[in-house]
């Protein structure tokens, strides 16, 4: 299903729902012209608000419209062994006796936290195969650490378990397994609530909100992010750690508003977040920033570019992106999204050369992410279908399997 054209999926799901093109347009609030162009393959992609509206009209998750990520089918075929191992680590077999991890005598919380941080780095580099390899062992170690020692040690172990399970949730979302993601995040939240870190529960809430967004539960995602942000603002806004967690939640709430079609509210939230991010320069840096929410002036601006592109404001997106200086802490995943959105903005204004240059840069710095993103494929498909093809496009089309 992953190689199936978006229009083919829309048509197949529409027929399964016993809807005409006009009926789907009326139910989703999307013009019948957009539905028709997608099904006729005259449009290779649609903006996220449109995808959410179509998903709602069809009664499916957005991920169903986007198709399966590489090598992770949702067609009923057996899952790969590495994913089965992750699933088993997140949800251990019922009635299985607790097992002590090998090397438990040398297991220390600083080492465990270091391993978790390294796994998050692999995740942001789109090395999902490697994350699937290391995550089951990390979760097992963290589960053991949460059950031994005195109260303080157990609390710190619960914090490590929460971050490991949060990573499991993020990985599952990227692999199109949102139900597994929510199972992992629910367990992460339970561990966070008994940890020694009061900022962990709201951080997990942010991840849950993202999972809700992927399931088209935009109201649930927005209200959860707002409630969690309010709690952080009341108690923790005077530290860099608190600002980063609060800012991440505010961005999540803005994203939910934007995907619901309310760009003005989303943009106002993002401006507030950008102002708050400027305060971080005046605060002592976090002691362990790698395990905190990603929030900085760079991340806010990247998200503003994304929202502008998704709402057919390509000139505004390019203006926001122009002259950006990304902080060293900006993960590769976020740099990837920026390059993709800039490419989409250039394509939307008819600048095929600018779009190709942005995609070529993405190919140089993050080929793994480029393969994973369906947006990269659809942009290249659109450029390849045009009469004039700029220099460098063939290499990208061959890399993504579009040229054939």
Secondary structure, DSSP 4 states (H G I P E B T S, - for coil): -TTS-HHHHHHHHHHHTT--HHHHHHHHT--HHHHHHHHTTS-S---HHHHHHHHHHHTS-HHHHH-PPTT---SSPPPPHHHHHHHHHHSPPTTPPP-PPTTGGG--HHHHHHHHHHHHHHHHTT-HHHHHHHHHHHHHHHHHHTTSSSHHHHHHHHHHHHHHHHHHHHHHHHTT-HHHHHHHHHHHHHHHHTSS-TTHHHHHHHHHHHHHHHTT-HHHHHHHHHHHHHHHHHHSTTSHHHHHHHHHHHHHHHHHHHHTT-HHHHHHHHHHHHHHHHGGGGSPPPTTGGGS---SHHHHHHHHHHHHHHTT-HHHHHHHHTT----TT--HHHHHHHHHHHHHHHHHTT-HHHHHHHHHHHHHH-HHHHHH-HHHHHHHHHHHHSSS--TTHHHHHHHTT---
